[in-house]
Amino acid sequence: MKHWEVMVGNKAVAYAAKLARVQFISAFPITPQTTIVQYLADMIAKGELDAEYVTVEGELTAQTAALTAAAAGVRAFTATSGPGLLYMHHPMHATSGARLPVVMAVVHRSVKGMQPDHSDMMAQRDTSWLMLECENSQELLDTGIMAFKIAEDSRVRLPTIFAGDGYILSYTAEPVEVPGQEEVDAFLPPYKTTFPLLPEQAEESRRWLMEQWGVGQDPQLRWKRQQEAMEAAKSVIKEVNEEFGRWFGRSYGNGLVEEYRCEDAEAVIVGMGTIASTARTAIDNLQKQGKRVGLVKLKSFKPFPAEEFQRIGEKVRAIGVIDRNISCGSGGIVFGEIRNSLYDLDERPKTLEFYAGLCGKEVRVEDIERMAEKTLKVARGARVASLVGWV
Amino acid sequence: MIEVRFHGRGGQGAVTGVRVLATALYFEGKFTQAIPMYGTERRGAPVVAFLRVGDHRINERDLVHEPDIVVVLDPLLGRMVPVTEGLKEGGLVLINHPRSGREAGLGGRFKVATVDATNIALETLGRPITNTAILGAFAKVTGMVSLESLEKAVLKQWPGRIGEMNVRAVRRAYEAATEPVDVSNVEGVKVAPPRSRFERDVSSWRVFRPEIDEEKCIGCRRCYIFCPEVAITMEEKKAKINYKYCKGCGICYEECPVGAVSFTQERL
């Protein structure tokens, strides 16, 4: 039976892991992720969740233990934030390399301070993990459940991050609908590994992995296979999102992006996470004034939905990208991906870059209104001093 | 949508209080957001939390800058923090203060209601944790939430004996809260924020005040060693408290082997 509860974002994450019936959890506490593992430890202690909880001495081991458990054939979960995620970087490549569907919650914390931005996750951009971003606690819970189904799909078989902004979501309490266990069980069947470490299947498993890795044929093959899996993940994410909607009455755009009030829009802004949530109010305010600017919420950062932005880019005259991250020396990472997607269009829209919310700087409704208005001005042909702005 | 800002001190339970209130309002069919501001606060330091109440899912993820209501969990906080900043004209302040709304040190184009939450908390809980008492008064003066939903939310947060003690605090405060009064012609106490983030005047944090009886003091230095704020000095083999640095934690009172330290409630 489903029920509603006023809870913080971290509890929504813990609920996702519980409803997914994770069998193995290893995590090291770090602010603002800490209460996730506290809630889970509590659920295990009370007998509500039948999982092995392994305390570890750091995140490197947390990731290694999770990947090992997944290889052994159980559903494994971990969670971290900021510097903890950086410390996991090395074994994260091993997890995706071994094609193990570990699911990890990332509670964003800047790598240059305590407060949130997306720099922690962006530093893992090239680890071949799927990365799904959430704007509220309900979406964290729902995406957590979907993440297991996506990661474990035989066409994907890649580890998956689902993420939300630390503090802003992790500690804010709001009503969340918790689906019933029976429905989640029907939606998400138990995990079956391709290659359990059981003696009778060891040979078969070894052969599958050798094939994936191109051992004895082509050493590049492991990357090629991961790239193919990432491409395949795009349709898997869409399918799972749609199926989730059928089961639970909620879905998130098409799973990759959500277009909010983009019909007849001359320009759109793009945001991820809680910025996309606040942006809804900003867009509502502007459209009330007759300003035709919409919002594209980027939900799947990896795989990056280039085709979606090509489709959107053909309709609008300007796209303003709000990045809660920066790769110093080049620029906003989402901005780079979007501009890259648009290059081959015959008629490209203008692109604007905004840096906002770095190191937890507050992003107010008015800030987003200003960014959206500037994007709209550029769409209408106005010349502006700079297409890059620090908000 | 109604927006509320809570001011309290670390240890008064502002964050938990906002969460309990969000739950109570949810029981009445409202959509809520209880937002704490976390930093590196310690017990006694000023803290802020926010509440948004609406009929639908709330999308704004920024902080509350122009509240409709301000709730202050501590009587002296208004001297350090501009608690009414951004408050909408005609808005409401509910403050933990033993006297009436016109004597609470706040003036401006808003109304002030008071409740002596510190003493209600001391009498019902035995500790100056003022969050549940202030919520009882909130229910009374705003009419936004029923006493019944509030008590249900309190018991959900603390099932059992602790919850029942807090329900008593809620009920007492509900009865004791004063009517909001206009303070547009009252001159408020001037806010003196710390000159720098490192200034250590913590005298307004005290609920209780330690006093050393020099006659009884044997100069053992135990209080001097254990004082976490380095507020005690030794002068001619007698302990002496520098009240600017004393936050009233009571460790000296607990540690003194000869009972030379008294610990009594500060008078406002």
Chai-1 contact restraints between the chains, C-beta under 6 A:
chainA,res_idxA,chainB,res_idxB,connection_type,confidence,min_distance_angstrom,max_distance_angstrom,comment,restraint_id
A,V6,B,A22,contact,1.0,0.0,6.0,A-B,restraint_1
A,V6,B,T23,contact,1.0,0.0,6.0,A-B,restraint_2
A,V6,B,Y26,contact,1.0,0.0,6.0,A-B,restraint_3
A,I168,B,R61,contact,1.0,0.0,6.0,A-B,restraint_4
A,Y171,B,P36,contact,1.0,0.0,6.0,A-B,restraint_5
A,T172,B,I35,contact,1.0,0.0,6.0,A-B,restraint_6
A,A173,B,R19,contact,1.0,0.0,6.0,A-B,restraint_7
A,A173,B,A22,contact,1.0,0.0,6.0,A-B,restraint_8
A,A173,B,A34,contact,1.0,0.0,6.0,A-B,restraint_9
A,E174,B,Q33,contact,1.0,0.0,6.0,A-B,restraint_10
A,P175,B,Y26,contact,1.0,0.0,6.0,A-B,restraint_11
A,T274,B,R61,contact,1.0,0.0,6.0,A-B,restraint_12
A,S277,B,N59,contact,1.0,0.0,6.0,A-B,restraint_13
A,S277,B,R61,contact,1.0,0.0,6.0,A-B,restraint_14
A,T278,B,E60,contact,1.0,0.0,6.0,A-B,restraint_15
A,T278,B,R61,contact,1.0,0.0,6.0,A-B,restraint_16
A,T278,B,D62,contact,1.0,0.0,6.0,A-B,restraint_17
A,R280,B,N59,contact,1.0,0.0,6.0,A-B,restraint_18
A,T281,B,N59,contact,1.0,0.0,6.0,A-B,restraint_19
A,T281,B,E60,contact,1.0,0.0,6.0,A-B,restraint_20
A,E362,B,D62,contact,1.0,0.0,6.0,A-B,restraint_21
A,R364,B,D62,contact,1.0,0.0,6.0,A-B,restraint_22
